[in-house]
Amino acid sequence: MLVIVAPGQGSQSPGFLSPWLELDGYRERLEWLSAAASLDLVAHGTTSDADTIRDTAVAQPLLVAAGLVSLPTLFEDPAGATELVDTWAGHSVGEITAAAAAGVLSHEQAMVFVRERGRLMAEAAAATPTGMSAVLGGDPDEVTSVLEGHGLTPANMNGAGQVVAAGTTEQLAALQEAPPQRARVIPLQVAGAFHTHHMASAVDQLGRYARAITTRDPGTGLASNADGQVVTDGAEFLGRLVSQVSNPVRWDRCMQTFADRGVTGLIELAPAGTLTGLAKRALKGVELLALKTPDDLEAAHRMIREHGSAATDSQEDAQ
């Protein structure tokens, strides 16, 4: 059983799309999504510096586009992915990539939605100096207690001993000075306290936009960050995309869903590494692939053949 996941904000790095632009058709697809996003995503994926692509209004469309334009490189017929992928999922903004890959949104709808999501979240973040820090290790109950004591929100429950705390810069500084015992605190390169009440204004406007968006039901499994549940109704998933902006990401529950459904292989779309790192600790025995450059495509194609739903069904029929 194959799961394909899309990473969230903070996974981007300068020039990460440069090797992908050498593939036939990739630049043209990225230019088209750039038009939908009203951003030069080719430049942002190749020559823009770290500060530029750290901007929420740039980072979010760039990440979604990076995932979507890679789909034709994975599947000879992207529509055929329905028969091969058991479950799609994305971390935070990566949920939009997953929604489009599963057919809930068109690629153009996804880019307009993420353009506005990024813009509105950047505006919300600018209202108060906020940020996020990863808390690695420590006793889970103590971590929760310490975060509450500092007035911080556990914005991402990532599993594998990782929680991301979000709040004001003063609250995060206090956490750095007084962390939980046996835990490391690592400031993240994001520009706001995402998935907290600080994003309330973005949720209000996105909700109004969502009422004008026509969705389709997903053609395959689509796991939600809210609770790990596999959602089968497109309109419901869009509503979850909106509300998730100010609510915690439960990636730990998404990974539990993968395990419950019998995952045997997991591929993370570019810019890959973060989610496969979490899965390495939480999904023992599952074959993992971080799709970082086109050099990884041969391995991805093999995994799709070996772990895809159609391949699994054929193996079961032969037994």
Backbone bond lengths (Angstrom), bond angles and torsions (degrees), N, CA, C in turn:
res aa  C-N    CA-C-N  psi(-1)  N-CA   C-N-CA  omega(-1)  CA-C   N-CA-C  phi
1 M - - - 1.457 - - 1.525 109.23 -
2 L 1.333 115.96 129.85 1.452 122.36 -173.11 1.525 111.54 -108.06
3 V 1.325 114.97 133.44 1.458 122.91 172.84 1.532 107.90 -118.10
4 I 1.332 116.63 136.57 1.470 121.03 173.19 1.522 107.98 -119.88
5 V 1.325 115.35 130.02 1.462 121.00 -174.35 1.526 110.32 -124.12
6 A 1.336 115.45 152.89 1.468 122.40 -179.28 1.522 109.03 -119.95
7 P 1.334 117.94 130.70 1.467 121.10 -175.71 1.519 112.77 -75.82
8 G 1.333 114.98 167.06 1.452 121.57 -178.50 1.517 113.05 -107.42
9 Q 1.314 114.77 -172.24 1.454 122.11 -174.77 1.524 111.04 -62.93
10 G 1.312 115.77 140.31 1.451 121.75 -176.60 1.517 112.11 104.99
11 S 1.337 117.02 -15.03 1.462 120.54 179.90 1.526 112.13 -85.10
12 Q 1.337 117.34 -13.80 1.465 120.61 -178.00 1.532 111.21 -74.25
13 S 1.320 115.46 152.83 1.464 121.62 175.60 1.524 108.12 -145.46
14 P 1.337 117.93 153.92 1.466 120.24 -177.48 1.529 112.31 -56.18
15 G 1.338 115.66 131.03 1.450 121.55 174.29 1.507 115.67 78.64
16 F 1.341 118.53 10.44 1.469 118.69 -172.40 1.528 113.32 -66.48
17 L 1.333 118.28 -20.19 1.461 119.73 179.78 1.534 113.35 -92.19
18 S 1.315 117.87 -6.07 1.470 120.22 -175.14 1.525 113.60 -53.32
19 P 1.334 119.52 -49.00 1.476 117.81 -178.71 1.520 113.26 -67.48
20 W 1.334 117.76 -25.29 1.466 120.18 -179.32 1.525 112.11 -71.80
21 L 1.324 117.16 -28.05 1.459 120.34 -177.84 1.523 112.73 -68.29
22 E 1.318 116.63 -10.48 1.460 120.16 177.07 1.533 111.96 -77.96
23 L 1.338 117.67 -12.97 1.457 121.14 -179.51 1.520 110.84 -79.95
24 D 1.312 116.96 142.84 1.465 121.84 179.02 1.531 110.37 -58.94
25 G 1.313 115.37 129.69 1.457 121.37 175.11 1.511 115.41 83.76
26 Y 1.315 118.12 -13.56 1.473 120.14 -175.26 1.527 111.08 -65.88
27 R 1.351 115.84 -47.54 1.465 119.00 -178.66 1.530 110.93 -60.04
28 E 1.327 116.13 -43.24 1.462 119.68 -178.18 1.532 111.36 -63.12
29 R 1.331 116.94 -41.74 1.462 119.74 177.78 1.522 110.96 -64.96
30 L 1.331 116.79 -39.18 1.460 120.41 179.88 1.528 111.14 -69.00
31 E 1.322 116.60 -36.09 1.471 119.78 176.70 1.525 110.99 -65.13
32 W 1.338 116.52 -37.82 1.468 119.71 178.94 1.530 110.83 -65.40
33 L 1.326 117.14 -43.80 1.461 119.67 177.94 1.531 110.81 -69.50
34 S 1.320 116.86 -27.83 1.468 120.18 173.72 1.520 110.86 -61.79
35 A 1.339 115.88 -39.51 1.459 119.98 178.72 1.527 110.51 -63.46
36 A 1.335 116.60 -40.91 1.461 120.44 179.06 1.514 111.46 -67.17
37 A 1.330 116.84 -33.22 1.462 121.45 -177.95 1.522 113.46 -89.03
38 S 1.343 116.73 -8.83 1.476 121.42 -176.03 1.526 111.54 57.40
39 L 1.332 116.01 37.99 1.458 123.01 178.63 1.519 109.13 -141.02
40 D 1.331 117.21 151.12 1.463 121.04 175.31 1.523 107.89 -87.16
41 L 1.315 116.13 85.08 1.456 120.53 -176.20 1.518 112.14 -72.50
42 V 1.325 117.80 -23.60 1.464 119.96 174.61 1.518 109.50 -62.28
43 A 1.326 116.39 -49.07 1.467 120.02 178.84 1.524 111.25 -64.51
44 H 1.340 116.79 -43.27 1.467 119.36 -177.61 1.526 111.91 -66.61
45 G 1.321 117.09 -27.74 1.456 119.81 179.42 1.507 114.66 -86.84
46 T 1.355 116.14 -7.53 1.470 119.09 -175.42 1.527 113.58 -125.61
47 T 1.318 117.95 -46.55 1.468 119.40 -171.67 1.527 114.80 -117.69
48 S 1.314 119.21 -15.88 1.469 120.18 -179.33 1.525 110.41 -66.23
49 D 1.348 115.61 147.76 1.465 119.50 -177.79 1.529 111.09 -84.24
50 A 1.330 115.19 175.61 1.463 121.05 -173.91 1.526 112.27 -61.73
51 D 1.335 117.34 -39.56 1.460 119.60 -179.60 1.525 111.25 -65.12
52 T 1.320 116.74 -38.24 1.466 120.50 -179.09 1.514 111.11 -64.86
53 I 1.319 117.42 -47.22 1.470 119.35 -176.91 1.523 111.91 -82.71
54 R 1.312 118.09 -2.88 1.467 121.31 171.55 1.520 110.45 -78.33
55 D 1.327 117.06 -25.15 1.459 122.00 177.46 1.523 109.17 -55.43
56 T 1.312 116.17 124.26 1.464 121.34 -176.65 1.523 112.14 -54.50
57 A 1.330 116.76 -40.10 1.466 120.72 -177.50 1.525 112.03 -67.78
58 V 1.327 117.40 -19.39 1.467 122.22 176.39 1.527 110.82 -96.92
59 A 1.324 115.61 -45.77 1.460 120.67 -173.09 1.525 112.26 -60.42
60 Q 1.322 117.02 -43.76 1.463 118.63 -173.95 1.528 112.97 -66.87
61 P 1.332 120.11 -49.91 1.474 118.55 175.54 1.533 112.42 -61.45
62 L 1.325 117.41 -36.16 1.462 120.72 -179.42 1.524 110.99 -62.69
63 L 1.323 117.22 -42.78 1.455 120.78 -178.65 1.524 111.72 -67.88
64 V 1.334 117.05 -43.14 1.461 119.86 -179.91 1.521 110.43 -65.46
65 A 1.322 117.17 -44.17 1.463 120.46 178.92 1.523 111.08 -61.68
66 A 1.331 117.19 -41.02 1.463 120.72 -179.40 1.521 110.80 -58.08
67 G 1.320 116.70 -40.34 1.457 119.72 178.84 1.512 112.70 -70.99
68 L 1.323 115.96 -44.36 1.468 119.46 -174.44 1.522 112.68 -68.14
69 V 1.331 117.34 -40.65 1.469 118.03 -177.40 1.522 111.98 -73.46
70 S 1.323 117.15 -12.63 1.463 119.28 178.11 1.527 112.55 -84.22
71 L 1.326 118.04 -14.85 1.470 119.97 -174.36 1.537 113.07 -58.80
72 P 1.342 119.05 -43.78 1.474 117.58 178.30 1.523 113.70 -64.24
73 T 1.331 117.92 -19.68 1.469 119.77 176.39 1.522 111.52 -78.82
74 L 1.332 116.37 -20.88 1.459 120.95 179.85 1.526 112.04 -88.48
75 F 1.330 115.10 -38.16 1.455 120.73 -174.05 1.519 109.93 -124.10
76 E 1.314 116.11 130.63 1.463 120.23 177.55 1.524 110.26 -58.05
77 D 1.320 115.75 -38.78 1.460 122.32 173.89 1.522 106.99 -127.40
78 P 1.372 118.88 102.73 1.467 120.32 -177.94 1.522 113.50 -52.44
79 A 1.340 117.57 -30.06 1.463 119.85 178.25 1.523 110.82 -65.04
80 G 1.326 116.23 -26.92 1.453 120.53 179.69 1.515 113.98 -74.13
81 A 1.332 116.01 -8.44 1.466 119.64 178.78 1.515 111.36 -61.24
82 T 1.331 116.52 -25.61 1.463 120.88 179.65 1.514 111.35 -56.37
83 E 1.333 117.06 -35.54 1.457 121.16 -177.60 1.525 112.35 -84.47
84 L 1.327 117.58 -11.34 1.458 120.84 -173.67 1.521 113.81 -110.44
85 V 1.331 117.24 -32.54 1.464 121.47 -176.92 1.523 108.90 -98.03
86 D 1.320 116.52 123.78 1.467 119.51 177.27 1.520 110.80 -74.91
87 T 1.339 116.67 -44.27 1.461 120.61 -174.13 1.523 110.59 -143.88
88 W 1.325 115.60 135.03 1.462 123.25 168.88 1.526 108.17 -104.52
89 A 1.311 116.02 148.65 1.467 120.16 174.57 1.518 108.32 -158.37
90 G 1.312 115.97 156.09 1.457 120.71 176.82 1.512 109.84 -141.66
91 H 1.309 115.74 150.34 1.462 121.63 178.94 1.524 109.02 -92.86
92 S 1.338 116.72 116.51 1.461 122.21 179.14 1.531 110.03 59.13
93 V 1.335 118.84 -118.26 1.464 119.78 -178.43 1.531 111.53 -61.73
94 G 1.322 117.02 -22.41 1.458 120.54 176.42 1.522 113.01 -62.08
95 E 1.346 117.11 -18.52 1.466 119.99 175.64 1.528 111.42 -61.91
96 I 1.324 116.96 -30.42 1.466 119.41 178.92 1.524 109.52 -69.33
97 T 1.324 117.06 -41.09 1.460 121.00 174.38 1.521 110.14 -57.19
98 A 1.326 116.18 -47.70 1.463 120.93 -178.58 1.521 111.28 -63.34
99 A 1.334 116.90 -40.15 1.466 120.40 -179.67 1.518 111.16 -62.57
100 A 1.330 117.06 -41.37 1.463 120.31 179.07 1.522 110.63 -70.58
101 A 1.333 117.36 -39.41 1.459 120.66 179.21 1.528 111.24 -63.57
102 A 1.334 116.60 -33.40 1.460 121.50 -179.39 1.524 112.43 -85.49
103 G 1.345 117.40 -3.62 1.455 121.16 175.25 1.511 116.09 93.90
104 V 1.332 118.87 3.97 1.472 120.91 179.39 1.521 110.68 -68.08
105 L 1.321 116.87 -41.38 1.462 123.96 178.74 1.522 108.88 -122.17
106 S 1.324 117.00 150.53 1.458 119.64 168.40 1.525 108.30 -72.92
107 H 1.314 116.59 163.73 1.459 119.42 178.35 1.524 110.82 -61.47
108 E 1.314 116.88 -37.80 1.468 120.00 -179.88 1.528 110.89 -68.95
109 Q 1.332 117.32 -41.63 1.467 119.87 175.67 1.530 110.54 -60.22
110 A 1.326 115.91 -42.22 1.460 120.00 -179.38 1.521 110.90 -60.99
111 M 1.330 117.26 -40.52 1.463 119.64 -177.84 1.525 112.10 -70.75
112 V 1.313 117.36 -38.22 1.468 119.14 176.66 1.531 109.71 -66.43
113 F 1.326 116.41 -43.04 1.463 120.23 -179.68 1.521 110.76 -62.12
114 V 1.348 117.63 -46.24 1.458 119.49 -178.06 1.527 111.11 -71.59
115 R 1.313 117.51 -30.93 1.472 119.84 174.66 1.521 109.96 -58.57
116 E 1.340 116.15 -47.76 1.461 119.93 -179.13 1.523 111.35 -71.96
117 R 1.328 117.48 -36.52 1.466 120.67 176.55 1.518 110.47 -59.17
118 G 1.340 116.06 -49.58 1.452 119.85 -179.65 1.509 112.60 -62.33
119 R 1.332 116.92 -42.73 1.466 120.92 179.82 1.523 111.02 -63.36
120 L 1.328 116.42 -47.33 1.461 120.38 -177.29 1.527 111.89 -68.18
121 M 1.316 117.24 -37.17 1.460 119.67 178.19 1.524 110.92 -70.00
122 A 1.329 117.12 -34.88 1.469 120.02 176.02 1.524 110.53 -64.68
123 E 1.330 116.63 -41.05 1.459 120.01 177.78 1.524 111.10 -64.78
124 A 1.318 116.58 -41.23 1.464 119.99 178.81 1.527 110.64 -64.80
125 A 1.332 116.49 -39.56 1.459 120.57 -179.46 1.521 111.43 -67.75
126 A 1.332 116.55 -30.62 1.465 120.02 -178.51 1.529 112.43 -71.44
127 A 1.315 117.11 -18.22 1.459 120.29 -177.42 1.523 112.03 -67.70
128 T 1.328 116.56 -33.14 1.466 122.26 -179.99 1.522 108.44 -143.68
129 P 1.362 118.46 135.03 1.468 119.45 178.30 1.534 110.57 -64.32
130 T 1.323 115.79 112.21 1.461 121.27 -177.49 1.517 109.66 -135.98
131 G 1.322 115.75 172.45 1.456 120.53 178.38 1.514 110.75 -171.63
132 M 1.352 115.20 -165.89 1.454 121.44 -177.26 1.531 109.35 -144.08
133 S 1.328 115.69 148.19 1.467 121.54 176.07 1.514 109.45 -137.67
134 A 1.322 116.18 139.72 1.460 121.08 175.93 1.522 109.23 -83.09
135 V 1.315 115.25 136.30 1.461 121.93 175.02 1.522 106.80 -112.53
136 L 1.325 116.27 114.62 1.456 121.94 -174.95 1.517 110.29 -108.75
137 G 1.327 116.46 125.05 1.455 121.18 178.02 1.523 112.62 83.36
138 G 1.315 115.13 -165.23 1.447 121.07 -177.70 1.516 112.50 83.85
139 D 1.337 116.05 165.02 1.451 120.99 176.19 1.526 109.53 -72.85
140 P 1.343 118.99 127.40 1.462 120.91 -175.50 1.529 113.78 -53.97
141 D 1.323 116.88 -42.92 1.463 119.64 -179.22 1.522 110.78 -66.06
142 E 1.323 116.74 -39.69 1.462 119.82 179.36 1.529 110.61 -68.52
143 V 1.323 116.72 -39.53 1.466 119.91 177.54 1.528 109.91 -58.02
144 T 1.331 116.28 -47.46 1.464 120.45 178.90 1.514 111.50 -59.28
145 S 1.335 116.23 -43.98 1.465 121.17 -178.90 1.529 111.66 -64.23
146 V 1.329 116.50 -43.04 1.472 120.26 -179.44 1.524 110.55 -65.54
147 L 1.333 117.19 -42.88 1.468 119.85 178.69 1.530 110.26 -60.66
148 E 1.319 116.73 -44.71 1.466 120.01 178.30 1.520 110.63 -60.67
149 G 1.336 116.35 -39.99 1.459 120.46 179.94 1.513 113.26 -62.65
150 H 1.329 115.86 -31.58 1.466 120.42 178.44 1.528 112.36 -89.07
151 G 1.338 117.27 -1.39 1.468 120.79 -178.37 1.504 113.86 76.32
152 L 1.336 116.75 21.89 1.463 122.29 -177.71 1.525 111.12 -96.25
153 T 1.325 115.35 156.56 1.462 121.95 177.66 1.520 109.88 -105.54
154 P 1.363 118.83 132.35 1.467 120.47 171.75 1.528 108.78 -74.51
155 A 1.333 116.46 85.97 1.466 121.79 -169.43 1.515 113.34 -74.55
156 N 1.325 117.01 -30.90 1.465 121.59 177.13 1.513 108.53 -129.11
157 M 1.329 115.74 117.63 1.465 120.60 173.10 1.526 105.96 -99.75
158 N 1.322 115.97 93.83 1.463 120.79 -167.35 1.513 114.33 -90.37
159 G 1.324 118.22 -7.44 1.443 119.65 -176.53 1.513 110.97 75.69
160 A 1.312 116.83 179.13 1.471 122.27 178.05 1.519 111.72 53.96
161 G 1.347 116.14 34.14 1.454 120.21 176.16 1.511 115.10 75.59
162 Q 1.333 118.07 22.49 1.464 120.66 -179.06 1.524 111.15 -125.69
163 V 1.324 114.73 126.51 1.454 122.60 173.59 1.524 107.07 -126.09
164 V 1.336 117.00 139.60 1.467 120.33 176.45 1.514 108.30 -106.73
165 A 1.325 115.57 120.94 1.458 122.55 179.71 1.517 109.50 -92.39
166 A 1.324 116.49 142.43 1.468 121.14 -179.84 1.513 109.80 -134.49
167 G 1.339 114.82 144.37 1.458 120.38 178.61 1.504 110.81 170.06
168 T 1.313 116.73 -160.41 1.454 120.71 -179.05 1.527 110.24 -73.35
169 T 1.313 115.81 161.55 1.467 119.16 179.87 1.526 110.81 -62.87
170 E 1.338 117.01 -33.50 1.464 120.04 178.14 1.531 110.59 -66.20
171 Q 1.322 117.16 -42.86 1.464 121.05 178.67 1.525 111.11 -63.75
172 L 1.325 116.72 -40.39 1.460 120.53 179.78 1.530 111.22 -69.01
173 A 1.321 116.68 -35.45 1.467 120.34 176.56 1.530 110.58 -64.51
174 A 1.336 116.00 -39.08 1.461 120.26 177.87 1.520 110.80 -64.84
175 L 1.342 117.23 -38.11 1.460 120.94 177.08 1.520 110.67 -64.09
176 Q 1.327 116.82 -39.50 1.462 121.02 179.09 1.525 110.33 -62.31
177 E 1.327 116.12 -36.90 1.469 121.06 -178.79 1.528 111.50 -77.70
178 A 1.333 116.85 -31.33 1.465 120.34 -176.63 1.528 109.60 -134.51
179 P 1.327 117.09 72.88 1.474 120.52 -177.84 1.527 111.08 -80.05
180 P 1.336 116.76 168.47 1.462 119.49 172.91 1.530 110.00 -63.08
181 Q 1.317 116.54 153.86 1.460 120.22 178.35 1.526 110.19 -62.99
182 R 1.317 114.63 141.81 1.479 122.77 176.76 1.534 112.27 59.49
183 A 1.327 116.37 29.70 1.466 120.68 178.29 1.524 109.64 -127.83
184 R 1.323 115.48 147.42 1.460 121.41 174.67 1.523 109.09 -105.01
185 V 1.321 116.81 142.41 1.466 122.41 178.27 1.520 107.99 -115.48
186 I 1.344 115.85 122.05 1.462 121.03 -176.64 1.527 109.07 -122.78
187 P 1.342 118.89 113.01 1.476 120.85 177.18 1.527 110.41 -60.73
188 L 1.324 116.71 139.15 1.454 121.95 -178.74 1.521 111.12 -101.84
189 Q 1.338 115.50 151.07 1.463 121.16 -178.48 1.531 110.39 -86.36
190 V 1.316 115.37 63.69 1.462 121.88 174.59 1.523 107.62 -127.09
191 A 1.326 114.78 158.07 1.467 119.17 -168.53 1.519 114.06 -104.78
192 G 1.339 118.00 24.24 1.452 118.09 179.51 1.509 112.12 -177.69
193 A 1.344 115.75 171.28 1.468 122.28 177.74 1.518 108.32 -90.42
194 F 1.327 115.67 76.72 1.453 121.13 -177.45 1.528 110.48 -71.08
195 H 1.331 115.23 154.19 1.468 121.90 179.11 1.531 112.27 62.66
196 T 1.336 115.13 35.63 1.462 121.85 174.85 1.523 108.65 -137.59
197 H 1.331 115.41 177.70 1.468 120.64 179.17 1.519 112.48 -62.26
198 H 1.325 117.91 -17.38 1.465 120.71 178.17 1.529 111.80 -63.96
199 M 1.322 118.01 -16.32 1.466 123.06 -178.02 1.531 112.96 -99.10
200 A 1.321 118.07 13.17 1.465 121.20 -174.15 1.521 113.11 -58.32
201 S 1.316 118.22 -39.26 1.467 120.33 -177.99 1.528 111.13 -65.56
202 A 1.323 117.08 -33.97 1.459 120.64 178.36 1.527 110.72 -67.54
203 V 1.322 116.71 -38.34 1.466 121.09 179.94 1.522 110.53 -62.55
204 D 1.317 116.97 -43.27 1.467 120.62 -178.31 1.526 111.67 -58.08
205 Q 1.339 117.03 -47.55 1.460 119.81 -177.41 1.526 111.38 -72.85
206 L 1.319 117.51 -40.27 1.459 119.82 178.22 1.525 111.22 -61.48
207 G 1.310 116.14 -35.37 1.458 119.79 177.91 1.518 111.81 -62.34
208 R 1.323 116.56 -38.11 1.468 119.66 178.19 1.530 110.50 -68.13
209 Y 1.331 116.98 -41.19 1.458 119.65 176.91 1.535 110.95 -62.29
210 A 1.319 116.43 -40.98 1.461 120.78 -175.27 1.522 112.20 -61.26
211 R 1.321 117.21 -28.89 1.463 119.89 -178.85 1.530 111.80 -66.95
212 A 1.335 117.14 -15.48 1.466 120.82 -179.96 1.525 112.53 -101.53
213 I 1.338 117.54 1.49 1.460 121.66 -175.58 1.526 110.42 -97.32
214 T 1.312 116.30 127.49 1.463 121.60 175.17 1.529 108.82 -88.93
215 T 1.319 116.72 126.88 1.459 121.56 -178.71 1.530 110.76 -111.73
216 R 1.328 115.32 166.95 1.454 122.66 171.14 1.528 107.87 -123.76
217 D 1.303 117.13 153.42 1.454 119.89 176.77 1.523 109.17 -70.01
218 P 1.316 117.42 143.29 1.470 119.73 -178.12 1.516 111.58 -62.98
219 G 1.328 115.42 143.53 1.451 120.43 -179.82 1.512 113.22 -85.20
220 T 1.338 115.92 -2.81 1.458 121.20 -179.34 1.515 107.70 -153.21
221 G 1.329 118.02 -178.92 1.451 120.51 179.41 1.520 111.96 -61.70
222 L 1.338 116.42 142.09 1.461 121.70 -179.07 1.522 107.68 -142.78
223 A 1.322 116.41 107.06 1.460 121.52 -174.71 1.524 110.65 -87.78
224 S 1.325 116.07 139.99 1.461 122.88 -176.24 1.523 111.81 -99.75
225 N 1.338 115.94 139.58 1.461 121.80 176.58 1.524 112.91 -64.85
226 A 1.318 117.23 -22.32 1.463 119.75 -174.99 1.521 111.80 -62.33
227 D 1.344 115.51 -41.76 1.463 119.52 -172.99 1.522 113.52 -152.53
228 G 1.329 117.41 5.18 1.455 120.93 -177.77 1.509 113.78 81.23
229 Q 1.320 117.70 -2.35 1.465 120.99 -177.10 1.519 111.02 -67.41
230 V 1.331 116.17 142.17 1.464 121.38 173.23 1.520 107.73 -83.02
231 V 1.325 115.88 118.24 1.467 122.45 -174.78 1.520 108.97 -98.87
232 T 1.316 116.84 133.58 1.466 121.66 -178.09 1.524 113.11 -110.67
233 D 1.317 117.83 -2.11 1.462 122.44 -179.05 1.526 109.13 -111.59
234 G 1.339 116.57 121.77 1.459 120.80 -176.14 1.505 113.65 -62.86
235 A 1.335 117.80 -42.36 1.461 120.93 -179.77 1.524 110.73 -64.23
236 E 1.335 116.50 -38.55 1.462 119.47 177.75 1.521 110.61 -63.74
237 F 1.347 116.55 -41.22 1.458 118.57 -178.39 1.530 110.54 -65.78
238 L 1.334 117.40 -38.39 1.459 119.50 177.25 1.527 110.24 -61.53
239 G 1.321 116.75 -42.41 1.453 119.71 176.83 1.520 112.06 -59.97
240 R 1.319 116.08 -37.51 1.453 120.08 177.17 1.532 111.26 -68.08
241 L 1.325 117.52 -36.47 1.468 120.13 175.96 1.526 111.02 -58.69
242 V 1.317 115.98 -39.16 1.460 120.58 -179.84 1.526 110.29 -68.77
243 S 1.319 117.21 -54.16 1.467 120.22 -174.69 1.520 112.38 -67.04
244 Q 1.349 117.24 -25.94 1.452 120.54 -177.03 1.520 112.63 -65.18
245 V 1.321 117.21 -21.11 1.463 121.06 -178.94 1.528 111.59 -58.37
246 S 1.329 117.06 -32.18 1.464 119.67 -178.61 1.529 112.48 -115.23
247 N 1.319 117.41 14.66 1.464 121.34 179.39 1.519 110.95 -125.27
248 P 1.334 117.72 153.63 1.462 120.85 -175.61 1.527 113.66 -62.75
249 V 1.319 115.14 147.13 1.462 122.93 174.79 1.520 108.11 -87.21
250 R 1.336 116.27 121.09 1.469 120.60 178.78 1.523 109.65 -102.74
251 W 1.336 115.05 70.63 1.461 118.94 179.12 1.525 111.13 -68.23
252 D 1.325 116.35 -26.31 1.460 119.15 175.77 1.523 110.47 -59.59
253 R 1.328 117.21 -39.55 1.463 120.39 179.92 1.526 111.67 -74.33
254 C 1.329 116.82 -31.35 1.467 119.08 174.64 1.526 110.04 -62.49
255 M 1.332 116.78 -44.89 1.462 119.45 179.87 1.525 111.12 -65.49
256 Q 1.325 117.78 -33.81 1.457 119.81 175.98 1.523 110.67 -65.40
257 T 1.339 116.40 -37.44 1.460 120.60 175.95 1.523 110.88 -61.96
258 F 1.338 116.70 -42.94 1.463 119.76 177.79 1.533 109.86 -57.69
259 A 1.324 115.48 -46.41 1.460 119.94 -178.94 1.531 111.07 -62.76
260 D 1.329 115.90 -43.15 1.465 120.31 -178.98 1.528 112.08 -63.15
261 R 1.349 116.20 -30.77 1.465 120.29 -178.92 1.526 112.00 -86.36
262 G 1.338 116.00 -2.48 1.463 119.72 175.28 1.510 114.89 85.78
263 V 1.333 117.98 35.90 1.458 120.90 -179.39 1.525 110.58 -57.13
264 T 1.332 115.98 136.92 1.467 121.88 173.60 1.523 112.03 -117.94
265 G 1.352 116.75 -22.09 1.458 121.09 179.19 1.515 110.80 -143.03
266 L 1.336 116.74 141.04 1.469 122.05 179.97 1.520 109.16 -134.80
267 I 1.327 116.31 127.30 1.462 122.78 177.16 1.518 108.30 -114.91
268 E 1.324 116.59 130.31 1.471 121.55 176.16 1.524 109.04 -104.63
269 L 1.332 116.17 125.44 1.452 121.29 179.07 1.529 110.92 -69.14
270 A 1.330 116.08 157.63 1.465 121.32 178.18 1.533 110.49 -66.23
271 P 1.351 115.85 147.43 1.466 129.86 -1.17 1.529 110.83 -81.80
272 A 1.297 116.11 104.07 1.461 122.71 -166.32 1.524 112.79 -86.62
273 G 1.334 113.87 162.46 1.459 121.53 174.55 1.514 113.00 139.95
274 T 1.332 117.07 -44.15 1.464 120.79 -176.05 1.525 112.12 -64.59
275 L 1.324 117.26 -50.47 1.465 120.34 -174.84 1.521 112.23 -74.60
276 T 1.329 117.63 -33.43 1.463 118.94 175.06 1.526 110.17 -68.04
277 G 1.326 116.39 -31.80 1.459 119.84 175.91 1.518 111.61 -62.76
278 L 1.332 116.87 -43.00 1.464 120.78 177.18 1.527 110.90 -66.80
279 A 1.334 115.89 -41.62 1.461 120.04 -178.78 1.527 111.98 -65.97
280 K 1.325 116.87 -31.32 1.461 120.29 179.96 1.513 111.21 -59.19
281 R 1.346 115.45 -34.49 1.466 119.72 -178.98 1.522 112.46 -88.93
282 A 1.339 116.84 -27.13 1.463 119.63 -172.97 1.523 114.23 -101.67
283 L 1.335 118.17 -24.09 1.464 121.52 -175.93 1.524 109.40 -119.03
284 K 1.301 116.04 73.23 1.460 121.77 -176.75 1.535 110.22 -63.30
285 G 1.323 115.17 137.20 1.454 120.50 176.91 1.512 114.94 84.95
286 V 1.330 117.82 -2.61 1.468 121.93 178.81 1.526 108.99 -90.61
287 E 1.339 117.05 132.75 1.464 119.37 176.21 1.516 109.49 -73.15
288 L 1.332 116.53 130.91 1.459 122.02 -174.81 1.519 110.28 -121.22
289 L 1.334 115.90 146.39 1.456 120.92 175.09 1.520 109.70 -142.02
290 A 1.325 116.01 123.28 1.461 122.43 172.12 1.526 107.17 -93.36
291 L 1.328 116.13 110.27 1.470 121.71 -176.79 1.526 108.38 -82.37
292 K 1.324 116.73 86.25 1.460 121.46 -173.70 1.526 112.77 -91.55
293 T 1.327 117.11 -40.98 1.464 121.91 -178.72 1.523 109.07 -138.89
294 P 1.338 117.29 169.71 1.472 119.40 176.66 1.526 113.85 -58.66
295 D 1.330 117.35 -20.12 1.465 119.85 177.41 1.526 111.70 -62.66
296 D 1.343 116.57 -20.01 1.459 120.90 -178.80 1.529 112.67 -88.53
297 L 1.332 118.17 -3.68 1.460 120.42 -174.91 1.526 113.17 -66.98
298 E 1.316 117.67 -36.71 1.462 119.26 179.62 1.522 110.66 -60.07
299 A 1.336 116.18 -43.53 1.463 120.01 178.00 1.527 110.73 -66.14
300 A 1.329 116.73 -36.63 1.464 120.09 178.67 1.516 111.28 -64.28
301 H 1.329 116.95 -43.65 1.463 120.66 179.28 1.526 110.97 -62.06
302 R 1.330 116.28 -39.95 1.474 119.34 177.81 1.529 110.10 -63.47
303 M 1.356 116.83 -43.57 1.466 120.02 -178.96 1.528 111.44 -63.96
304 I 1.323 116.21 -38.40 1.469 119.36 178.49 1.522 110.37 -63.54
305 R 1.342 116.43 -40.69 1.465 119.58 178.02 1.530 111.43 -65.17
306 E 1.325 115.99 -40.88 1.462 119.60 -172.23 1.529 113.21 -84.76
307 H 1.323 117.08 -32.09 1.464 120.15 -174.72 1.528 113.42 -108.80
308 G 1.346 117.06 -10.38 1.452 120.06 -177.97 1.512 112.45 -59.59
309 S 1.321 115.74 151.04 1.469 121.04 -176.31 1.517 111.96 -57.22
310 A 1.346 117.02 -41.53 1.462 120.03 -179.33 1.519 110.71 -63.49
311 A 1.342 115.67 -40.36 1.463 119.44 178.89 1.522 110.58 -65.85
312 T 1.345 116.50 -41.26 1.465 121.08 179.45 1.517 110.93 -62.94
313 D 1.346 116.26 -42.12 1.463 120.05 179.09 1.525 111.45 -61.67
314 S 1.350 115.34 -41.23 1.461 119.64 -179.40 1.528 110.90 -63.95
315 Q 1.342 115.97 -40.15 1.450 120.29 179.57 1.527 110.30 -64.05
316 E 1.366 116.24 -41.23 1.465 120.04 -179.20 1.521 110.48 -67.34
317 D 1.352 117.44 -37.84 1.456 120.91 179.96 1.527 111.83 -65.09
318 A 1.354 115.08 -31.55 1.450 120.07 -177.47 1.521 112.68 -76.48
319 Q 1.335 116.40 -14.74 1.455 119.47 -176.57 1.532 111.54 -85.04
